[in-house]
Amino acid sequence: MSRYEPQTSWSAKVKACIDGIVDFDSISLESVANTFDCSAPTLARRLRQEGHQFQQIKDKVRRSRTIQLLLNT
């Protein structure tokens, strides 16, 4: 028997990866793709298939983090 593992979308995986990085200046499509052992074009294509772009995900994480900092300071 195999264990059931829910499939997570690539956009959710990328968001979680970016959430864990403190320095936004160091985040790039290439660095995140390396985390998943794939090339930048492959990751971009997978995100595009889900209707997302890397920069949009990065901007959403940045915006969310900024709001949390404003609310908690």
Backbone as a chain_set.jsonl record, in Angstrom:
{"seq": "MSRYEPQTSWSAKVKACIDGIVDFDSISLESVANTFDCSAPTLARRLRQEGHQFQQIKDKVRRSRTIQLLLNT", "coords": {"N": [[0.825, -1.185, 0.0], [0.381, 2.275, -0.651], [1.046, 5.47, 0.75], [-1.314, 8.098, 1.065], [-0.804, 11.197, -0.324], [-1.567, 14.497, -0.38], [-1.75, 16.473, -3.319], [0.109, 19.35, -3.865], [-0.138, 22.552, -5.213], [2.091, 24.092, -7.57], [2.305, 26.83, -7.312], [1.587, 27.217, -4.636], [3.673, 25.856, -3.393], [5.846, 27.453, -4.189], [5.134, 29.879, -2.979], [5.265, 29.14, -0.258], [7.979, 28.588, -0.095], [9.117, 31.116, -0.642], [8.061, 32.508, 1.504], [9.619, 31.569, 3.568], [12.041, 32.832, 3.278], [14.058, 35.419, 4.365], [15.41, 37.66, 3.302], [14.354, 39.586, 0.815], [15.679, 40.631, -1.388], [17.38, 38.681, -2.268], [15.831, 36.788, -3.455], [15.012, 35.028, -6.3], [13.74, 33.823, -9.424], [15.398, 31.823, -10.364], [16.804, 31.021, -8.022], [14.739, 29.972, -6.447], [13.83, 27.961, -8.141], [16.053, 26.29, -8.1], [15.808, 25.307, -5.531], [13.776, 23.497, -5.85], [14.955, 21.683, -7.473], [14.825, 22.076, -10.286], [14.82, 23.698, -13.514], [14.791, 27.269, -14.12], [13.145, 28.085, -16.354], [11.438, 25.838, -16.467], [10.109, 25.887, -13.971], [8.822, 28.366, -14.246], [7.129, 27.762, -16.394], [5.496, 25.794, -15.219], [4.202, 27.302, -13.264], [2.888, 29.14, -14.912], [1.107, 27.425, -16.187], [-0.67, 27.05, -14.166], [-1.766, 29.485, -14.04], [-0.359, 31.564, -12.873], [2.307, 33.894, -12.109], [5.768, 34.161, -11.332], [6.7, 36.633, -10.281], [4.329, 37.852, -9.456], [3.521, 36.185, -7.349], [5.655, 36.571, -5.606], [5.332, 39.315, -5.081], [2.842, 39.286, -3.758], [3.481, 37.869, -1.422], [5.328, 39.618, -0.312], [3.686, 41.877, 0.103], [1.828, 40.822, 1.932], [3.528, 40.236, 4.074], [4.391, 42.798, 4.704], [2.004, 44.016, 5.554], [1.493, 42.49, 7.854], [3.699, 43.252, 9.423], [3.107, 45.977, 9.79], [0.73, 45.824, 11.231], [1.555, 44.601, 13.565], [3.396, 46.194, 14.85]], "CA": [[0.0, 0.0, 0.0], [1.102, 3.545, -0.637], [0.404, 6.509, 1.561], [-1.941, 9.184, 0.322], [-0.215, 12.507, -0.113], [-2.286, 15.469, -1.215], [-0.898, 17.219, -4.238], [0.15, 20.774, -3.633], [0.141, 23.262, -6.454], [3.419, 24.703, -7.652], [2.226, 28.19, -6.782], [1.594, 27.109, -3.181], [5.035, 25.481, -3.008], [6.7, 28.628, -4.371], [4.762, 30.83, -1.931], [5.825, 28.651, 0.997], [9.431, 28.752, -0.181], [9.423, 32.542, -0.517], [7.711, 32.885, 2.875], [10.704, 31.184, 4.463], [13.254, 33.599, 3.003], [13.986, 36.714, 5.032], [15.953, 38.717, 2.443], [13.653, 39.601, -0.468], [16.597, 40.963, -2.48], [18.062, 37.478, -2.746], [14.864, 35.872, -4.06], [14.888, 35.08, -7.755], [13.14, 32.621, -10.002], [16.461, 30.821, -10.435], [17.113, 30.48, -6.694], [13.614, 29.148, -6.02], [13.846, 26.765, -8.989], [17.107, 25.415, -7.571], [15.258, 24.662, -4.337], [12.944, 22.383, -6.306], [15.76, 20.877, -8.403], [14.39, 22.206, -11.673], [15.337, 24.918, -14.129], [13.917, 28.437, -14.023], [12.064, 28.016, -17.353], [10.496, 24.779, -16.108], [9.267, 26.398, -12.893], [7.974, 29.42, -14.819], [6.105, 27.095, -17.203], [4.549, 25.146, -14.301], [3.4, 28.366, -12.663], [2.047, 29.673, -15.98], [0.04, 26.449, -16.413], [-1.635, 27.253, -13.082], [-2.286, 30.839, -14.153], [0.397, 32.452, -11.992], [3.658, 34.293, -12.493], [6.647, 34.208, -10.17], [6.748, 37.981, -9.706], [3.063, 38.091, -8.771], [3.567, 35.459, -6.086], [6.628, 37.273, -4.774], [4.709, 40.57, -4.653], [1.801, 38.973, -2.774], [4.146, 37.518, -0.163], [5.897, 40.873, 0.21], [2.559, 42.692, 0.573], [1.31, 40.178, 3.132], [4.511, 40.421, 5.137], [4.362, 44.225, 5.062], [0.78, 44.243, 6.33], [1.699, 41.894, 9.178], [4.625, 44.109, 10.169], [2.398, 47.196, 10.161], [-0.268, 45.503, 12.249], [2.173, 44.087, 14.788], [4.416, 47.1, 15.413]], "C": [[0.869, 1.248, 0.0], [0.317, 4.556, 0.19], [-0.197, 7.566, 0.654], [-1.252, 10.489, 0.683], [-0.939, 13.501, -0.994], [-1.318, 16.229, -2.103], [-1.022, 18.702, -3.935], [0.52, 21.455, -4.939], [1.543, 23.862, -6.405], [3.392, 26.114, -7.084], [2.236, 28.18, -5.26], [2.991, 26.743, -2.671], [5.975, 26.671, -3.109], [6.41, 29.659, -3.289], [5.359, 30.415, -0.595], [7.34, 28.828, 1.029], [9.822, 30.208, 0.032], [9.125, 33.029, 0.893], [8.848, 32.599, 3.845], [11.986, 31.977, 4.279], [13.098, 34.999, 3.579], [14.368, 37.852, 4.091], [15.304, 38.676, 1.066], [14.582, 39.913, -1.632], [17.27, 39.727, -3.063], [17.123, 36.497, -3.455], [14.81, 36.095, -5.571], [14.236, 33.783, -8.223], [14.166, 31.491, -10.021], [16.742, 30.193, -9.069], [15.985, 29.586, -6.185], [13.56, 27.859, -6.849], [14.904, 25.783, -8.51], [16.641, 24.674, -6.33], [14.452, 23.424, -4.71], [13.659, 21.484, -7.318], [15.196, 20.88, -9.821], [14.952, 23.511, -12.228], [14.32, 26.047, -13.981], [12.815, 28.406, -15.088], [11.011, 26.946, -17.037], [9.559, 25.258, -15.009], [8.323, 27.476, -13.411], [6.836, 28.807, -15.636], [5.052, 26.442, -16.301], [3.64, 26.183, -13.641], [2.417, 28.936, -13.688], [0.863, 28.737, -16.26], [-1.049, 26.565, -15.346], [-2.23, 28.663, -13.11], [-1.582, 31.856, -13.27], [1.729, 32.832, -12.629], [4.478, 34.441, -11.224], [6.612, 35.576, -9.497], [5.461, 38.316, -8.96], [3.04, 37.411, -7.404], [4.505, 36.165, -5.117], [6.035, 38.578, -4.228], [3.629, 40.342, -3.603], [2.401, 38.63, -1.423], [4.72, 38.772, 0.481], [4.797, 41.75, 0.81], [2.002, 42.129, 1.883], [2.245, 40.381, 4.322], [4.528, 41.867, 5.621], [3.149, 44.547, 5.929], [0.935, 43.686, 7.743], [2.636, 42.743, 10.028], [3.937, 45.394, 10.634], [1.387, 46.953, 11.275], [0.355, 45.138, 13.593], [3.247, 44.984, 15.381], [3.77, 48.345, 15.94]], "O": [[1.955, 1.267, 0.58], [-0.907, 4.489, 0.302], [0.355, 7.884, -0.4], [-1.135, 10.838, 1.858], [-0.932, 13.372, -2.218], [-0.213, 16.581, -1.691], [-2.122, 19.231, -3.772], [1.386, 20.984, -5.676], [2.098, 24.104, -5.333], [4.352, 26.546, -6.446], [2.843, 29.061, -4.65], [3.438, 27.255, -1.644], [6.807, 26.885, -2.227], [7.336, 30.253, -2.738], [5.903, 31.252, 0.125], [7.91, 29.178, 2.063], [10.745, 30.506, 0.791], [9.85, 33.87, 1.426], [9.019, 33.313, 4.834], [12.928, 31.808, 5.053], [12.11, 35.681, 3.305], [13.717, 38.897, 4.087], [15.654, 37.834, 0.239], [14.306, 39.503, -2.759], [17.683, 39.73, -4.223], [17.575, 35.487, -3.994], [14.59, 37.209, -6.044], [14.195, 32.788, -7.5], [13.838, 30.341, -9.729], [16.901, 28.977, -8.965], [16.243, 28.557, -5.561], [13.276, 26.788, -6.312], [14.676, 24.573, -8.514], [17.04, 23.532, -6.103], [14.444, 22.431, -3.983], [13.035, 20.626, -7.943], [15.099, 19.838, -10.47], [15.496, 24.327, -11.484], [13.136, 25.804, -13.746], [11.657, 28.674, -14.766], [9.826, 27.139, -17.312], [8.348, 25.061, -15.099], [7.147, 27.495, -13.049], [5.703, 29.284, -15.575], [3.856, 26.524, -16.581], [2.441, 25.953, -13.484], [1.254, 29.185, -13.369], [-0.246, 29.197, -16.534], [-2.206, 26.223, -15.59], [-3.096, 28.992, -12.299], [-2.151, 32.901, -12.953], [2.206, 32.18, -13.558], [3.953, 34.801, -10.171], [6.504, 35.664, -8.274], [5.503, 38.997, -7.935], [2.591, 37.999, -6.42], [4.18, 36.335, -3.942], [6.216, 38.905, -3.055], [3.511, 41.122, -2.658], [1.886, 39.055, -0.388], [4.604, 38.959, 1.692], [4.961, 42.3, 1.899], [1.739, 42.877, 2.825], [1.8, 40.661, 5.435], [4.664, 42.124, 6.817], [3.261, 45.267, 6.921], [0.553, 44.337, 8.716], [2.395, 42.931, 11.221], [4.166, 45.845, 11.756], [1.216, 47.791, 12.16], [-0.257, 45.347, 14.64], [3.94, 44.582, 16.316], [4.458, 49.229, 16.451]]}, "num_chains": 1, "name": "protein.A"}
